[in-house]
Amino acid sequence: MAAAVDPERSEWDVIVLGGAAAGENAAQYAAQFSGLESVIVEAELVGGECSYWACMPSKGLLRPVEVLNTARHLPGVAALVGDNGIDVDAVLDRRDAIVNNLSDDSQVKWALDTGIGVVRGYGRLTGERTVAVTKPDGSVRTITARHAVVVDTGSRASVPDIPGLRAAHPWISRDVTHLREVPRRVAVLGGGVVACEAATWLRGLGVEELSLVHRGSALLAKQEPFAGELVAAELGKSGVDLLLGRKVVAVRREKAAETGVGRVHGGPATLTLDDGTELTVDEIVVALGRVPASDDIGLPAVGLPDGGYLDVDDQQRVKGVPGEWLYAIGDVCGRALLTHMGKYQARIAGEVIASRANGGGASGGFAAELSTAQGHRAVPQVTFTDPEVASVGLTEHGAREAGIDVETVEYDMAALAGTYLLREEYTGRAKLVIDRASDTLVGATFVGSGVADLLHSATVAVVGRVPVAALWHAVPSYPTPSEIWLRLLETLNRQRRLGADA
Ligand SMILES: Cc1cc2nc3c(=O)[nH]c(=O)nc-3n(C[C@H](O)[C@H](O)[C@H](O)COP(=O)(O)OP(=O)(O)OC[C@H]3O[C@@H](n4cnc5c(N)ncnc54)[C@H](O)[C@@H]3O)c2cc1C
């Protein structure tokens, strides 16, 4: 346990503005071996959106839905489950336990035990290395950093300016992850990760009429096309009405009310779509993207425009601010809106700050090269739908757009002994994107039940630039879903020797 820190002091080596998981990592990595002292300034809960409102509660809601669905497709267990639905109260109780009933005591304890200070309040930059914190009692206190300030203020749900939408008090991500009651009829707006995951758990928890309205023609449009197609097919089978290629143009809700997070926000709402169709629901879920939380953190005081994503270099230093003291990590820098990527940026930024403060350059520490460039070539992401979508690096389209000459190989995940054992009616697909010049992977996508754990092998292959020929010597265990690697290599080999139609 580190020595106790005095939270009332006014000078620190490193100030982290926003105490999400990434901020905790930055504070820790800057201080742990350097002798520097860091402090976290947090306006709400130490641990941030992911711990309490996003990743953790959403995955807590999805897991029972997945287990029940798997059980329904597993002879010997299916009959035990029968037509029983989810025990909603038990699922919501477990969700509440997963988010520690919105108490950050354990994370604050971790910070203090690690020697990191915690200051409660809302911080704004007021000048070079200086932050004014408005404390919960309204008083303002100014703290300064000897070396660096790291911005980790995250993002907020975006509610677009559709006539009547904001006045209808729709649910945003915080409501749908913290639902306290299950509305009978719901419209989910959006076609990305949050929309697809939310539709999965809402239907699983018992929403009777669920429509998903998305202006694009495909779900999960940033992924390989088959990912969105397979997820759409399963959502459709589960009874979700997919209204693709449609937009909401107006919303009416006469009895909209602020009833609290996760409670139905008033009476029925009627949505008008661009083709004139009307849809009446008990709740609307807006999952239409995020905006950076940077519009009220004092950016003009350090010469930056208010709002927008903070543009950073590969050591996470904010561009356009002289003196190399301002860093940004996580959603607010807009590089990849994922917790694990924010934490990766934080580890590098923390090491860079420690190294520079002790007279070193931006090298040394735990990594040969203190740069986030490599990791950003291979961003891994799992969408916890049914089937799951796990991807890393570039899609075929993305690679071609980047000017890379690629070849691809695909295989049916259902045609493996390892997936046949998992459940019946397994659906899935896998694809590798290979840079012809170096014969290394630049991207991989796996779709299917239980594919999340396959992803890290692909991430290692992409980051490590492992030659395809070397992958033949990485023997997958039988019978597991990882046999997909062998099937993909065999198919690629056949394609190469006999032509693409082999
Ligand atoms: C429903 C949902 C599910 C998701 N699931 C996943 C998932 O499974 N895996 C994954 O990797 N990502 C997931 N994400 C994305 C993930 O939640 C975000 O990428 C992540 O939370 C961003 O972390 P961050 O460090 O940028 O800050 P945030 O988690 O956004 O936290 C920022 C913190 O800063 C504080 N703050 C803001 N302004 C100030 C200020 N001026 N002064 C003091 N404190 C301030 C806030 O109170 C907050 O605690 C999900 C997102 C959503 C919406």
The ligand as an ORCA input file, in Angstrom:
! r2SCAN-3c Opt
* xyz 0 1
  C     -24.114      1.065    -23.844
  C     -22.634      1.076    -24.098
  C     -21.934     -0.109    -24.042
  C     -20.565     -0.126    -24.261
  N     -19.903     -1.313    -24.202
  C     -18.565     -1.355    -24.392
  C     -17.850     -2.568    -24.289
  O     -18.421     -3.642    -24.086
  N     -16.506     -2.544    -24.457
  C     -15.833     -1.385    -24.704
  O     -14.620     -1.408    -24.844
  N     -16.491     -0.192    -24.808
  C     -17.835     -0.157    -24.648
  N     -18.489      1.048    -24.709
  C     -17.710      2.275    -24.907
  C     -17.072      2.704    -23.566
  O     -18.072      2.826    -22.593
  C     -16.331      4.017    -23.728
  O     -15.424      3.914    -24.805
  C     -15.569      4.356    -22.462
  O     -16.408      4.447    -21.340
  C     -14.850      5.682    -22.650
  O     -14.040      5.889    -21.543
  P     -13.361      7.288    -21.295
  O     -12.107      6.989    -20.570
  O     -13.242      8.040    -22.534
  O     -14.349      8.096    -20.327
  P     -15.810      7.871    -19.765
  O     -16.015      6.446    -19.390
  O     -16.790      8.503    -20.685
  O     -15.770      8.679    -18.418
  C     -15.396     10.040    -18.360
  C     -15.370     10.443    -16.902
  O     -14.972     11.794    -16.820
  C     -15.817     12.453    -15.888
  N     -15.819     13.874    -16.280
  C     -16.244     14.395    -17.457
  N     -16.007     15.711    -17.487
  C     -15.409     16.012    -16.312
  C     -14.906     17.216    -15.772
  N     -14.922     18.376    -16.463
  N     -14.379     17.179    -14.520
  C     -14.320     16.000    -13.832
  N     -14.777     14.838    -14.313
  C     -15.299     14.856    -15.538
  C     -17.143     11.768    -16.029
  O     -17.934     11.951    -14.855
  C     -16.733     10.327    -16.238
  O     -16.589      9.631    -15.024
  C     -19.875      1.087    -24.529
  C     -20.577      2.294    -24.587
  C     -21.941      2.296    -24.384
  C     -22.673      3.602    -24.430
*
